[in-house]
Amino acid sequence: MPKLKSRRAACKRFKVTGSGKIMRMKEGASHILTKKGKKRKRNLRKAVVVTSKSVEKNLKRMLLAE
């Protein structure tokens, strides 16, 4: 049986922590930044944990991090 390939697009967008949680960056920080406040732009730079269990299950399958 051949090796399983991970989804490269998912690997570029998500990261698995040591405890198995999946981190992602927030959307909306790439353009049209002039109308967004400093605090809002600062908070967009932070990574957050994926909270949906069903989405997390599918992402782990895509990342082959099981």
C-alpha beads as a LAMMPS data file, in Angstrom:
LAMMPS data file: protein, C-alpha beads

66 atoms
65 bonds

1 atom types
1 bond types

-500.0 500.0 xlo xhi
-500.0 500.0 ylo yhi
-500.0 500.0 zlo zhi

Masses

1 110.0

Atoms # bond

1 1 1 0.000 0.000 0.000
2 1 1 1.457 3.418 -0.899
3 1 1 2.180 6.142 1.634
4 1 1 -0.703 8.462 2.456
5 1 1 -0.195 12.036 1.324
6 1 1 -1.218 14.977 3.455
7 1 1 -3.229 17.834 1.974
8 1 1 -0.586 20.451 1.249
9 1 1 -3.057 23.348 1.374
10 1 1 -4.141 22.320 4.880
11 1 1 -0.516 21.949 6.023
12 1 1 0.166 25.548 5.000
13 1 1 -2.851 26.905 6.890
14 1 1 -3.022 24.831 10.081
15 1 1 -0.533 23.633 12.687
16 1 1 -0.893 20.844 15.229
17 1 1 0.332 21.640 18.740
18 1 1 2.141 19.208 20.991
19 1 1 -1.084 18.393 22.829
20 1 1 -2.914 17.673 19.544
21 1 1 -4.927 20.870 19.204
22 1 1 -5.096 22.576 15.812
23 1 1 -4.079 26.237 15.516
24 1 1 -5.075 28.612 12.736
25 1 1 -4.538 32.271 11.908
26 1 1 -7.474 34.705 11.810
27 1 1 -8.796 35.937 8.474
28 1 1 -9.064 39.539 7.394
29 1 1 -5.513 40.741 7.994
30 1 1 -4.180 40.863 4.441
31 1 1 -5.753 43.921 2.818
32 1 1 -8.225 46.792 3.337
33 1 1 -6.472 47.550 6.631
34 1 1 -6.937 51.328 6.667
35 1 1 -10.485 51.179 7.984
36 1 1 -9.615 48.665 10.707
37 1 1 -8.491 49.893 14.099
38 1 1 -5.059 49.261 15.658
39 1 1 -6.482 46.956 18.309
40 1 1 -8.416 44.946 15.725
41 1 1 -5.355 44.553 13.476
42 1 1 -3.215 43.578 16.470
43 1 1 -5.697 40.873 17.461
44 1 1 -5.786 39.547 13.885
45 1 1 -2.088 38.669 14.191
46 1 1 -2.741 36.100 16.915
47 1 1 -3.330 32.425 16.266
48 1 1 -6.439 30.733 17.672
49 1 1 -7.451 27.140 18.404
50 1 1 -9.961 25.392 16.135
51 1 1 -12.914 24.723 18.444
52 1 1 -15.341 22.721 16.288
53 1 1 -14.863 19.016 16.952
54 1 1 -16.149 17.938 13.538
55 1 1 -13.859 20.377 11.711
56 1 1 -10.939 19.339 13.911
57 1 1 -11.534 15.679 13.053
58 1 1 -11.532 16.410 9.307
59 1 1 -8.427 18.593 9.582
60 1 1 -6.506 15.923 11.454
61 1 1 -7.354 13.506 8.672
62 1 1 -6.112 16.010 6.079
63 1 1 -2.920 16.643 8.053
64 1 1 -2.473 12.941 8.898
65 1 1 -1.787 13.929 12.514
66 1 1 -3.664 11.133 14.225

Bonds

1 1 1 2
2 1 2 3
3 1 3 4
4 1 4 5
5 1 5 6
6 1 6 7
7 1 7 8
8 1 8 9
9 1 9 10
10 1 10 11
11 1 11 12
12 1 12 13
13 1 13 14
14 1 14 15
15 1 15 16
16 1 16 17
17 1 17 18
18 1 18 19
19 1 19 20
20 1 20 21
21 1 21 22
22 1 22 23
23 1 23 24
24 1 24 25
25 1 25 26
26 1 26 27
27 1 27 28
28 1 28 29
29 1 29 30
30 1 30 31
31 1 31 32
32 1 32 33
33 1 33 34
34 1 34 35
35 1 35 36
36 1 36 37
37 1 37 38
38 1 38 39
39 1 39 40
40 1 40 41
41 1 41 42
42 1 42 43
43 1 43 44
44 1 44 45
45 1 45 46
46 1 46 47
47 1 47 48
48 1 48 49
49 1 49 50
50 1 50 51
51 1 51 52
52 1 52 53
53 1 53 54
54 1 54 55
55 1 55 56
56 1 56 57
57 1 57 58
58 1 58 59
59 1 59 60
60 1 60 61
61 1 61 62
62 1 62 63
63 1 63 64
64 1 64 65
65 1 65 66
